[in-house]
Amino acid sequence: MRGSRITIGVLVALAVALAALGAGCEAEVTEPVAEETTTPPPSTPEEPPSAEPLPLDEIEIALEPVLDGFSQPLYVTGAGDGSGRLFVAEKTGLIWTVENGERTEVYLDLTGVVSTESEQGLLGMAFPPGFKDGEDQVWVSYTRADGSSVVSSFASDGVLDPASEQVWLTVEQPYANHNGGMIEFGPDGYLYVGLGDGGSGGDPHGNGQNTLTLLGSMLRIDVKADTDDPRPPYTVPADNPLVGQPDVRPEIWASGLRNPWRFSFDRVTGDMWIGDVGQNAWEEIDFQPASSGGGENYGWKVFEGTHPYPHDAEPPAPEGFTMPVVEYDRDAGTSVTGGYVYRGESQPALRGTYLYGDFSVGRIWGLQQEVDGSVRTRLLLDTDMMISSFGEDDDGEIYVVDFNGAIHHVVAQ
């Protein structure tokens, strides 16, 4: 999930050192840069929000503790069923149910299956739209013992039954980093799967620009949870951008990604936001409007952010590539963690603001998008956390996952 040359252990030490060095010197932090691109405007909300967000310059946030004591948590989400439950996934293979601020039971145990080497582990989970416990399956994404990325579903009945696993997708990984691992159902009901370029450093296999491989891409697949169906478990939507083209993988929805560790859909507009972890100089936030038919190429490894890669290369023509809406350099952070657009009700000052952060230095930024597609971004909070993920509950409230073991709720001050 992180930069190519840095393991989790190294990042722990790095985060501690950077936090110590950064104390009291916020004014020296380089802010992310909102790029002047031809980014399409955001989609028009179906219903206008009940309150306008504050201007970005006036927003202040704080973090309210929800629960501590997890082991290397990587993700938190609601089920979308109105139950109010949260589900916390740990790198080591456990998913916990949290109700009323208390950890109640193990929702799924894959500790005997999941590899935790380097950036591997239990990396993501997704509830289908309209999820009903006891009727629907739940999808998870993890790295198994041989290093392959796996997307599976499990039958639900209060908890998930490990014996009910149905494997939908298996992708071999050449290295133990840049596995991606985020999965999410889009507004269209299809499952989106983010896969990194395969790892090592500098994309040695050229996967980011190779549509013959699923690596370095955002996938879009149609899953039907029928465990009695002997056919391949998923189909490719007929309107995927590469369908019908020769010598490509039609599952690919977008390409040119290095490590899309966390992405999300705006629950009001349907727009997609992607936090793509950089190589050694630039972190980026990518944007895809809901009106897109897919096919974006976000540039890796021709570009790192808006800059040619390698950095001493002749600048290529940007035609055919979709540039990030925000980028930042190593003075601001070293491993971007994509977040969510706030659409809850309890924090009206945040409505319409996209929150994202950085794993290694614990900073959280806000981003607001204008009707013409331009964006503004600003540092909102500097913490000592290792921000491995953000997450949403059923009501659209946003949470921050600290890899050190805690879950926090984002609130406006």
N, C-alpha and C positions, 0 to 999 in steps of 0.2 A: 504493500500500500504506500510505501514511502519512496524516498530517493534511491537511486540505483546503488550507491556505494555505502549506504548507512543501514545497519541492522537495527532492530528494536533496542537491543542493549546499548548500542552506541547512541541512539537517539535519546534514551533516558538520560544518559550522562550529558548529552548535548543540551537537552532542554533545561536541566538543572543549571548548567553553566551559563546558558544564555539568560535564564531568568535572573540569575545573580548579577550578571553583567548589565542587564537592562534595567535594573531597579533604579528609579529616579531619573531616567534619561529618556523618557518618552518623546521629548521634543526632537531627539536625534533619529527617531525611527523614520525610515523611508516609507511613505504611503504608497499603497497600490495605485497604479495608473489606470484610469478609465480611458480606453483606447478610442480614437476617432476612426470608427469603422462604418461600413454600410450595414450595420446590424439592423434586421427588420424590426419594426416596432412591436411592442408586446401585444398579445391578443386582447381584444376588448372583453372585459368581464361580462358574464351573462347577467349578473346582477350588480349594481353599484354597491360598494362597501358602505356600511352604515356610518362610517366616520372616516374623514380624510386622515392619512398619516401625517405626522409632524414632518417638517422639513428635516432632512438628514442632519443638518448642523445642530438641530435642537434635540436630537434623540440621545438619551442616556439609558443604558441598560445595567442590570445587575443579574446575578445568578442565585437562585434559591435552591438550597440542597433538597434533593428528593430522597436519595438513598445511597449509602456507601457500602463498601465491603465486597464489591465484585472483583473477579479475577480477570484482569486484562479485558474489560468490556470494549466491544467494537461497534455496537449498534443498539438503538432503542427505537421501538415503534409501537403504535396502537394497532388493534386488529381491524378497526373500522366498523365494528359491530355495535357500537354504543355501550359496550360493557365498562369502559373506563379503564380497562386493564392496560398495563405496559408490558412489553416483552424485551428483555435485555439479553443480547447474544454476547457470549464470551469467546475470545479467540481459541480457548482450549476445548470448545465443543459443547458447552452447556448453554441452553436458553432458559432463563428464569421468568416466571410470571410475577408481576408486581401489582398489588391491589391496595389502594388506600395507603400508599407509601410503605408497604411492607412486602418483603419477598416471601411469596406463599408456597411455591412449589417449582420443581424442575419441569419445564414445558417440553423440553427435548434434550436427550443425552446422546451426543455423538463423540464422546471423549475417546472411545476405542477405535474410532474411524478416522478422525481428523488429524492431519499433519499440522504441527505448529512451528515447523522450521521457518526461520527468517520471517517473511511477510505472509506466510500461509496460515490457515486456520479456518474457523467458522466465520465467514466474512459477511454474510448478508441473509436476510429473510424477507418474505413478502406475503401478505395476505391478499387473496383475490378480491375484486370488487364485490360488495354485498356479502362478505364472508358470514357464514352461519356455522357455528360450532356444532360438530356432530354430523354435518352434511358436506362441508367443503374441505379440501386439502389446503395445506400451507406449504409454501415453497421456501427452500433454503439454498444457500450457496456456500460451498466449502472446498477445501483442498484435501484430497484423500492421501493415503500413505505413499502412493507412487508419485505424488506431486501434481497430479492432474486436477484441473478445476472441474467441479461437479455441480450441476443444478438438479435438485431432487425435490419431490413433494412427499408429504406424509399425511396420513389420515388424522383428522382431529376428533377428539371426544374428550373435552376437558383439557387433556394434554395430547401430545403427538406420540404416536406409536412408532418406535424405530423400526419394527418389523414390517411396517407398511410402506417402506420407502419405495418410490418409483423414480428411477433415474431418467431424467429428461435430456440431459446434455452432458457430455464429457469432452473436455478439451485438454489435450496434452500440453504441458508447460515445460519449456526448455530450461528454465531457471526458477529459483524459489522466491523471486521478488517480481513486482509489477503484475500480480495476478488479477488486479481489479477486484471483482467479487460482489459489487453492488447489484442487486436485482430489485425491480419495482414494476408493478403493473401501471401502465399508462392510462390516461383517460379513455383511450380506445379499447381497453380491456386486454391488450396484448402485453406479454411479459418482455421487459427490456433488461438486457444483461450487459454489464460493462466489463470488458476484458482489457487488461493491459497488454503491452507489446511483447510480453514473454520474459522480460527481465534482463539481467546482467546490466550493462551500461551502454548507452548510445545506440540501442536497438540494433545489435550486431546482425540479426537475421533480416532486417528491413521489413518487419511485420507491419509497422504503422502505415506503410504505403502499398501493402500487398493484399488485395482483395481475394486472393486464393486461400488465405488463412483467416480464421475468426479472431485471431489475436490483434490487439491494437484497435478494436472496434467497439461500437455500440450495436448490439444485436436486438432484433425485434422478432419475436416468435409467438405463434398461437398455440397455447397449451390447453389441452382438454383432459381433465383429470379422470380418465377412464382406465382403471388398472386392469380391466379385462380385455382391453383392446390390444391385440398382438402387433399392430402396426407400429412404425416409428412413433414416438410419443408426442412429437410436436409437428405442426405444419408451418409453412412460411406464408405470411399474409400476401395475397396476390398483388397488393399495392406497395410492397417493399421496393425501394428504388432500383435494386439490381436484378430483380426477377426478370428472367428471360434473356439476360445477357450471358454470353459464353465465358467460361473460365473464371467464374466468380463464385463466392459463397452468397447465396441469396438472402441468408439470414441477416446480413450486414445492413444496418440502418444508417450508420455514419461511421467514418473511418478517420485515420490520422490522429489517434489518441495514444498517449504514452502510458498513463495509468489513471483512468477515470475512477478513482477510489470511491468518491461519493457523488451521486447525482440525484436530482429530484424533479418532480413536476409541480408547478404552481397549481394548487387544487382549485383555483378559481378560473384562471386563464388557460391552463393546460400547457403553458410554456415549459420547456426543459432547461435546467441549469446544471452544468457539469463542472466539477472541480477536477482539473487534470494536473497531476503532480509532475513537476518539471525535472529536467536532467540535473544540471548543476548551476543554473543561473536564473531561470525564470519560472515562476508559478503562474497558472492561468485559470480564469473562469470563462467557460464557453457557454454560449446561449443558442437555443434552437426554439423558434416560435412555434406555437401550436399549429399554425398554418403551414408549416414546412411539410413537404412530402418526403423528407429524408434525403440522404445522399451527400450531406455535408462532409467535407474533408477538413479536419481541424489542424492539419499541417505537419504533425510529427512524422518523420524526423527531418523534413525539409525545413521546418521552423520549430524553434522552442519559444513559445509565446509569439511575439511578432518579429522575432530576430532569427536570422538564418542560422541553421545548424549544419555542420560545426560553425562556431561563431566567427571564424576567420574566412568562411566561405563567401563567395560572391553572392550578394543579396538576390534571391530568386524573384521572379515575378509573382505577385500575390494572387493573380487570376486563378480561379479554380479552388482556392482555399478559403475557409471561413476563419477569420482572425478572432482571437478572444476579445471579450468586451472589457476584461480587466486583466492586468498582469502585475506582478511585483517581483522584485529582485531579492537576493539573499540578505540584504540589510533589513528587510521586513519579515522574512520567514523562509523556511526551506521545504515545506511539505504542506501544500494546500489541502484543506478539508472542506469540500462543498457542503452547502447547507440547504436552507429552505426559505421560501417567501412566506412571511407570517400572514396567516389568514384566520387566526383565532378571533375570539370576541373579548377576552379578558384584558388584552393589552392593545387598545385601539390606536395608540400612538405608533405602534409598530406595523400596522396593517399596510401591506404592499411593499414592505422592506425585505430584501433578501439578506440573510445572515450567513456568513461563511467565516472560516477560521484557518488556523495553521497548527498542525500537530506539534511541531518541535518547539515553538515559542509561545503558544497559548494565546495568541491574539485573536480577537473577534472583530470583524468589520461588518458594516452595513452597506447595502447598495440599493439605490433607488433608480428606477428606469423612467425616463420621460416618454411622452407619447410619440416622439420622433425616433425612439430607439436609443438615444444617447443615455449614458449612465453616469452617476456620481457615486463615489465610494468614500468611506471615512472609517477610521479606527474608532470603535466604540468601547472596547474593553481590553485590558492587558492582564492576563492571568498567569498563574504558574502551572496551569493544566497542560496535559498532553491530549489535545482535542482529536480523538480518533473518529468522532462522528457527531452529527446533529441528528435529530429525529423529531417526528410529529406524533401526537396522540390523536384520538378520535375527533377532538374538538379543534384541531389545528394549532394547539399549543406547541411551542418548540422547546426541545431539550438539548443539552450539551452532554456528550459522553466524554469523561476523563479516563484515559487509558490506565491511570493509576487506581481506578476502582469506583468512581462516583458518577452519579447522574444528577444533573442540575436543570432547573426550569428557568428559561429566559424571561425576565420581566422588565418592563419599562419603569424608569424612575421618574 
